[in-house]
Amino acid sequence: MQVFVHTVGALSSDSSQAVNLSYSEPPIHRLPVELLQDVFLLIIKDVPGYPSIFSFGQTTISGNFACPPLLFTRVCRLWRAVAHSTTGIWSHIKVGLPTGSFPLKPFLPSLLRSWLAWSGSQPLTIRIECIRLSDHGHLCPSNTQLLEILFAETTRWETVFCMCDVFERSENFNAPQLRTLQCSWPLDVARFNAPNLCRIRFDSLSAVIRSRPTATCKNIRHLYIQRAPVAVIHSCLSFFPHAETLVIDYIPPNLDSGSHSTTYSRLESMTIPIFYYPCPRIDIFRELRLPMLQKLNVVGNPDTPEVKGIATALADAGSCNIQVVDFRPCFWASARRNNVYIDVEPLLSVAREVAICGEVVARRTLATT
């Protein structure tokens, strides 16, 4: 597929390339339209991340015509027509927003409108990123035009990853097809009328949420937080009260959690780290009641202090009927080769099975129950 893309690039750079079809042309130009569309779609699936509409230099912004799908429109008139009629190749887009004072050429907003028009009525997957072109960290005022174009298509948003603060520009986003959202702050979710939104992702959260959940917040079933202290995580669970899965990458130390005892009766699965703790205290379970918790994924080593600490924390949280506690250490392959013994028996007091990297290493017996 990469060879094919390089070939397309060579063709697009050849100004003498003929545009009328004849049998003297390469066979690929005689492909049926449906097959050519399939080829375009396969190439787009191989693009790392999402296809970027803009190309950024040190001081310039231009259309990204060197890469698919815009590259397809530079080969010949047939390919341009086929590309414009293949809505699926335009349904995924990465939009870079420059920081500082950087005027946009009128062509760029026009290109964004065209890209979205070529996507037809397809649900949209959008990634919005800040591109630093100066030492000024704030978004360029001229980005307002690009954002207005994107916001005009909220009814087609299905998956949106936003890596910068842009949602405060509006108080109400009507997004009936939206299912997955990554944003900067939980209160951004309250700006959405999105009845199908079920997955939320946050990068780094530092402040406790004190607002009441909206109807959209109550629809969230899957919550991912890259980094947050314990008190903020607890407040997120209150703000998204119907969350069924919770994944946390990093929990910084926080001596004063400021939490009060709360029951979360919907949470069924958690993924937490323990290798960042200076001691095996699992603070996230403090003052939590998790009667429906079925699976706990632990990113860290199943050493004796960690095993005992997790067993105690789960018992205190009222989670005594977990199906499985699954550790994900980095050394497991070598430990198996060297027959390293790991004592996980204390966890069988709260879990039916204990696994390491998905492989069951201990199972509760009838005598244990």
C-alpha positions in Angstrom: 0.0 0.0 0.0 2.9 2.4 0.7 4.3 1.6 -2.7 1.0 2.5 -4.2 0.9 5.8 -2.4 4.5 6.7 -3.6 3.4 5.8 -7.1 0.4 8.2 -6.8 2.8 10.9 -5.5 5.0 10.4 -8.5 2.1 10.7 -10.9 0.7 13.8 -9.2 4.1 15.5 -9.6 4.3 14.7 -13.3 2.8 17.8 -15.0 2.8 16.0 -18.4 0.5 13.2 -17.1 -2.4 12.8 -19.6 -5.9 13.3 -18.2 -7.9 11.5 -21.0 -8.3 7.8 -20.7 -6.9 5.5 -23.4 -5.5 2.0 -23.7 -2.0 3.5 -23.8 -2.4 4.6 -20.2 -1.3 2.5 -17.2 -3.7 -0.3 -16.3 -4.5 1.3 -13.0 -6.2 4.1 -14.8 -8.6 1.5 -16.3 -9.8 0.2 -13.0 -13.5 0.1 -12.4 -14.7 3.0 -10.3 -15.9 0.8 -7.5 -12.5 -1.0 -7.3 -10.6 2.3 -7.3 -12.9 3.6 -4.5 -12.0 0.5 -2.5 -8.3 1.1 -3.0 -8.7 4.7 -1.8 -10.5 3.5 1.3 -7.8 0.9 2.1 -5.1 3.6 1.8 -7.0 5.9 4.1 -7.2 3.1 6.7 -3.4 2.8 6.7 -2.9 6.5 7.4 -1.4 6.8 10.9 -3.8 8.7 13.2 -6.1 10.6 11.0 -5.7 12.2 7.6 -4.5 15.8 8.1 -6.1 18.5 6.1 -3.3 21.1 6.7 0.5 20.9 6.4 2.5 23.1 8.7 6.0 24.6 8.1 7.9 26.8 10.5 5.9 29.9 9.4 3.5 28.6 6.8 0.2 26.7 6.6 -0.9 25.0 3.4 -3.2 22.2 2.2 -1.8 18.8 2.8 -1.9 17.7 -0.9 1.2 15.5 -0.5 -0.8 12.9 1.5 -4.0 11.1 1.0 -6.8 11.8 0.5 -6.0 15.2 -1.0 -3.2 13.5 -2.9 -5.7 11.6 -4.9 -7.1 14.8 -6.4 -3.8 15.7 -7.9 -3.3 12.7 -10.2 -5.8 13.2 -13.0 -9.4 14.4 -13.6 -10.8 10.8 -13.2 -9.1 10.2 -9.9 -10.2 13.6 -8.7 -13.8 12.9 -9.6 -13.7 9.4 -8.0 -12.1 10.8 -4.8 -14.6 13.6 -4.5 -17.5 11.0 -4.9 -16.0 8.6 -2.3 -17.5 10.0 0.9 -15.8 7.5 3.2 -12.3 8.9 2.6 -13.3 12.3 3.8 -15.1 11.2 7.0 -11.9 11.2 9.1 -10.0 14.4 9.5 -7.3 15.9 11.7 -7.4 19.7 11.9 -4.5 21.6 13.3 -5.1 25.0 14.9 -2.1 27.3 15.0 -1.3 29.3 18.2 -0.2 32.9 18.3 -1.1 35.6 15.8 -1.1 33.8 12.5 -3.5 34.9 9.8 -5.1 32.2 7.7 -5.2 32.4 4.0 -8.8 32.4 2.7 -8.1 29.2 0.8 -7.7 27.1 4.0 -11.3 27.6 5.4 -12.6 27.0 1.9 -10.6 23.8 1.8 -12.1 22.7 5.1 -15.6 23.4 3.9 -14.9 21.4 0.7 -13.5 18.4 2.7 -16.6 18.3 4.8 -18.8 18.6 1.8 -17.1 15.7 0.1 -17.8 13.6 3.1 -21.5 13.8 2.2 -23.7 12.6 5.1 -21.1 10.3 6.6 -20.7 10.4 10.4 -17.5 12.3 11.2 -14.4 11.4 13.2 -12.5 14.5 14.0 -9.2 15.2 15.8 -8.5 18.8 16.7 -4.9 19.7 17.7 -3.1 22.9 18.7 0.0 23.5 16.5 2.6 25.8 18.1 4.0 28.1 15.5 5.2 30.7 18.0 6.0 31.1 21.7 2.5 32.4 22.3 0.5 29.5 23.8 -3.1 30.7 23.0 -5.0 29.8 19.9 -4.8 32.2 17.0 -7.9 34.4 16.7 -8.3 33.5 13.1 -9.0 29.9 14.2 -12.5 31.1 15.0 -13.5 30.7 11.3 -12.2 27.1 11.2 -14.0 26.2 14.4 -17.3 27.7 13.2 -17.0 25.4 10.1 -16.5 22.4 12.3 -19.2 23.3 14.8 -21.7 23.7 11.9 -21.3 19.9 11.4 -22.0 18.8 15.0 -25.0 16.8 14.0 -22.7 14.5 12.1 -20.0 14.2 14.8 -19.5 10.6 15.9 -16.0 10.6 17.4 -14.2 13.7 18.5 -10.7 14.0 20.0 -10.1 17.6 21.0 -6.6 18.3 22.3 -7.2 22.0 23.2 -9.8 24.2 24.8 -12.4 25.1 22.2 -15.7 24.0 23.5 -16.1 27.1 25.8 -16.9 29.0 22.6 -20.5 27.7 22.7 -23.0 26.7 25.3 -24.9 24.1 23.4 -23.7 21.5 20.9 -26.4 19.4 19.3 -24.6 16.1 18.5 -27.1 13.3 18.2 -24.6 10.8 16.7 -21.7 11.5 19.0 -20.5 8.4 20.8 -16.9 9.1 21.8 -15.5 12.4 23.1 -12.1 13.5 24.3 -12.1 17.0 25.9 -10.1 19.0 28.4 -12.6 19.3 31.3 -15.7 17.4 32.4 -17.9 20.4 32.4 -17.4 20.5 28.6 -19.6 17.5 28.5 -22.5 19.5 29.9 -22.4 21.7 26.9 -23.5 18.8 24.7 -26.9 17.5 23.8 -25.7 14.1 22.9 -28.0 11.3 23.9 -25.7 8.6 22.4 -22.5 9.8 24.0 -21.2 6.9 26.0 -17.4 7.2 26.1 -15.4 10.1 27.5 -11.6 10.6 27.6 -9.7 13.2 29.6 -5.9 13.9 29.6 -5.0 15.6 32.9 -7.5 16.7 35.5 -6.6 18.7 38.6 -9.7 20.3 40.0 -12.6 18.6 41.9 -16.0 18.8 40.0 -18.7 20.4 42.1 -21.5 20.8 39.5 -24.4 18.5 39.2 -24.5 16.0 36.3 -26.6 16.8 33.2 -28.7 14.3 31.2 -25.7 13.8 28.9 -23.4 13.1 31.8 -25.7 10.4 33.0 -25.4 8.6 29.7 -21.7 8.1 30.0 -20.8 4.4 30.4 -17.0 4.3 29.8 -14.6 6.8 31.4 -10.9 7.1 30.7 -8.6 9.5 32.7 -5.0 9.8 31.8 -4.0 11.6 35.1 -5.9 12.8 38.1 -5.6 12.7 41.9 -7.9 10.6 44.0 -10.3 13.4 45.0 -10.8 14.4 41.4 -11.4 10.8 40.3 -14.1 10.5 43.0 -15.8 13.7 41.8 -15.7 12.4 38.2 -17.5 9.2 39.3 -20.2 11.5 40.9 -20.4 13.6 37.8 -20.8 10.5 35.6 -22.9 8.4 38.0 -23.7 5.6 35.5 -20.2 4.8 34.4 -19.6 1.1 34.1 -15.9 1.1 33.3 -13.1 3.3 34.6 -9.5 3.4 33.3 -6.8 5.5 34.9 -3.2 5.8 33.7 -1.6 7.7 36.5 -2.7 8.8 40.0 -0.3 11.4 41.6 0.2 11.2 45.3 -2.4 13.2 47.3 -2.3 13.0 51.1 -5.7 14.6 51.6 -8.2 13.0 49.3 -11.1 15.2 50.7 -13.5 12.4 49.8 -16.6 11.3 51.6 -18.1 7.8 51.6 -20.0 7.2 48.4 -21.6 4.2 46.7 -21.2 3.7 42.9 -23.6 0.8 42.1 -23.0 0.8 38.3 -19.2 0.5 38.2 -18.3 -3.0 36.9 -14.7 -2.7 35.7 -11.6 -0.6 36.8 -8.1 -0.3 35.5 -5.7 1.4 37.9 -1.9 1.8 38.3 0.0 0.9 41.4 3.6 1.2 40.4 3.7 4.9 40.9 3.0 4.7 44.6 5.8 4.9 47.1 3.9 2.4 49.2 1.2 -0.1 48.3 -1.7 2.0 49.7 -4.5 1.9 47.2 -5.9 5.3 48.0 -8.5 5.4 45.2 -10.7 2.9 47.1 -10.8 5.0 50.2 -14.4 5.9 51.1 -15.7 4.1 48.0 -18.4 1.4 48.0 -18.3 -0.6 44.8 -20.8 -3.5 45.2 -21.0 -4.3 41.5 -17.3 -4.3 40.7 -16.6 -7.4 38.6 -13.1 -6.9 37.2 -10.1 -5.1 38.4 -7.1 -4.6 36.1 -4.0 -3.6 37.9 -1.0 -2.1 36.0 1.9 -3.1 38.2 3.7 -6.0 39.8 1.8 -8.5 41.9 4.3 -8.3 44.8 3.2 -9.3 48.3 2.6 -5.7 49.7 0.6 -4.8 46.6 -1.5 -8.0 46.8 -2.3 -7.5 50.5 -3.0 -3.8 50.0 -5.5 -4.5 47.1 -7.2 -7.3 49.0 -7.8 -5.0 52.0 -8.9 -2.1 49.9 -11.4 -4.1 47.9 -12.8 -5.6 51.1 -13.2 -2.1 52.6 -15.0 -1.0 49.4 -17.5 -3.8 49.7 -16.2 -5.5 46.6 -16.0 -9.1 47.8 -17.4 -10.9 44.8 -15.1 -9.8 42.0 -14.8 -12.2 39.1 -11.1 -11.5 38.4 -8.2 -9.3 39.4 -5.9 -9.1 36.5 -2.3 -7.9 36.9 -0.4 -6.4 34.0 3.3 -6.4 34.9 6.1 -5.9 32.5 8.2 -8.9 33.7 5.6 -11.7 33.4 7.2 -13.4 30.3 10.6 -13.7 32.0 9.0 -14.7 35.3 7.2 -17.6 33.6 10.4 -18.8 32.0 12.2 -18.7 35.3 9.3 -20.3 37.3 9.0 -17.3 39.6 6.5 -18.0 42.4 4.0 -15.2 43.1 1.7 -15.4 46.1 -1.7 -14.0 45.1 -3.8 -16.2 47.6 -4.9 -13.2 49.7 -6.9 -11.8 46.7 -9.0 -14.9 46.6 -10.8 -13.6 49.7 -12.4 -10.9 47.4 -12.0 -12.4 43.9 -12.9 -15.7 42.2 -9.8 -15.6 40.0 -6.5 -13.9 39.9 -4.8 -13.5 36.5 -1.6 -12.1 35.2 -1.7 -10.7 31.6 -5.0 -12.5 31.2 -3.6 -15.9 32.3 -5.4 -17.3 35.4 -2.8 -18.2 38.0 -5.2 -18.8 41.0 -8.8 -19.7 41.3 -11.0 -19.7 44.4 -12.0 -23.2 45.5 -15.1 -24.3 47.3 -13.1 -24.6 50.5 -12.1 -20.9 50.1 -15.7 -19.7 49.9 
